[in-house]
């Protein structure tokens, strides 16, 4: 059960900063909305959406790597058990 603990924490660990970052960008856009033309805000939104997509891809890649390593650890533990017998 301890092997599953890091996986259980991972979604919570990644979702909090993402929500915090989103909130920060939303406040920045709202506070400066009157001074920037709407096309500048649209460009900024597009940039942030691209950045978010890249971060999500990186997050998925890292989660896959972690899962692969967990699987390898499990296989190696099984092999150690067999060798010990």
VOGU-873377 format. One record per residue: residue in one letter; x, y, z of N, C-alpha, C, CB in turn. Coordinates in steps of 0.02 Angstrom, whole numbers, plus 50000, padded with zeros to 5 digits. Glycine has a CB too. Example, Ala and Ser with C-alpha at 12.3 -4.5 7.8 and 13.67 -1.06 7.14 Angstrom:
2
a506604971650390506154977550390506604983550390505654977650452
s506424988850354506844994750357506455000250394507044997050286
END
This chain:
85
x500414994050000500005000050000500435006350000499535000050061
x501055005850026501485011850026501705013549955502095010750070
x501725008749910501925010249841501395014449806502035003749801
x500765014049827500235017949796500195024949823499585014449805
x500485026249880500425032849911500685038449867500795032849977
x501275037949836501505043549794501035044849735502205042149768
x500745039449707500285040549652499655044049675500105033849619
x499425042449735498825045649761498945053049774498595042249826
x499535054949796499695061949810499815065949747500295062349855
x500045062649694500265066149634499725070549604500485061149582
x499105068249594498605072749564498475078949607497955069049553
x498455078049672498345083849717498925088649714498225081449788
x499535085949712500135090049712500145094349649500765085749716
x499955091549591499985095249529499395099849518500035090449471
x498815098149545498225102149531498225108749570497595098249547
x498505108749630498495114949670498885120649637498785113549739
x499515119549618499885125149586499555127349521500605123049572
x499265122649485498935124549422498345129149436498695118249385
x497935127549487497375131849504497625138649529496935128549557
x498145138549569498425144849595498675149149538498995143449645
x499035146149491499295149849435498725152749393499755145449391
x498215148749382497645151049343497315157049377497135145449333
x497215156549442496925162049479497345168349475496835160149551
x497995167549478498445173349474498375176749406499185171249487
x498375172749352498325175649285497645178949276498435170249232
x497125176049303496465178949296496435185749331495925174149325
x496705186149390496715192549426497125197749388496985191649498
x497695195649361498105200349323497725202949263498765197049300
x497385198649228497005200749169496435205449188496725194549131
x496095203849243495545208049264495775214949288495155204549320
x496325215149324496555221449353496815226149298497095220249405
x497085223249244497365227549192496915227649131498065225149173
x496315225049136495875224449079495685231149048495255220949099
x495615236249088495405242749061495975246249024495145247149117
x496605244649040497165248149010497425244548947497725248849060
x497235238248937497465234548878496905233648828497755227748899
x497045234348764496525232948714496335225548716496775234848643
x495735224048693495495217148697495915212348656494765216748675
x496195214648600496605210148560497245208248597496775213248492
x497515212648638498105211048679497925205748731498375217348714
x497335206548760497105201548809496995194848775496465203848844
x496715194848715496615188648679497275185248663496215189848614
x497765189148643498435186348629498735183448693498895191748600
x498655187048748498915184648812498575178148833498815190048867
x497925177848822497545171648838497805165948794496785172648826
x497905167248730498175162048685498855159648708498205164648613
x499285164348727499955162548752499905158248814500365168948767
x499465160148860499385156348922499095149448908498945160148970
x498635149048861498345142548843498885137948813497765143448793
x499315140748771499865136848742500345134448798500255140948690
x500495139048843500945137348899500625131848942501095143548941
x499975132548955499625127548994499635120748959498895129749007
x499525120648894499545114448856500235111148861499365115648781
x500765115248856501445112548862501555109648932501965117948848
x501325113148983501415110849052501025104349063501185116249101
x500435103949035500035097749042500375091949007499325098749012
x500675093248949501045087948914501635085648957501295090348845
x501995090448984502565088749027502335084949089502945095149048
x501785087049118501505083649176501325076349158500875087349202
x500995075449101500815068649078501445064449067500395068949014
x501955067449037502575063849025502905061649091503075068248985
x502925066149139503225064649204502815059349242503285070949247
x502155059849237501725054849270501845047949238500975056749264
x501915047749172502045041349137502725038549160502035042349060
x503225042849164503885040649187503835037749258504395046349185
x503485041149301503405038749370503055032049372503015043949412
x502535031349331502155025049328502605019449302501535025749284
x502995020849250503455015849222503965013649275503815018549161
x504215018349313504715016749365504395012649420505015023149393
x503775014249438503425010349490503335003149466502735013549506
x503155002349402503074995649374503734991849375502804995949303
x504274995249357504934992049357505134989949428505454996749328
x504994994249476505144992749546504764986449567504974998749592
x504124986049549503724980249566504004973849535503004981249542
x504204974249472504494968349439505144966349472504614969849364
x505554971249489506194969649521506094966649591506624976049527
x505594969049626505434966149692505224958849685504884970149727
x504814957449634504614950549621505214946249605504114950349564
x505664948949565506274945149546506704943849608506674948949492
x506774948749651507164947949713506854942449756507204954549752
x506174942549762505834937449800505974930449772505084938749801
x505954929849706506094923449675506804921149688505964923849599
x507274925849683507974924149695508094922249768508434929949676
x507744925349813507824923749884507554916849901507484929049927
x507064914549864506784907949877507264902649853506104907149842
END
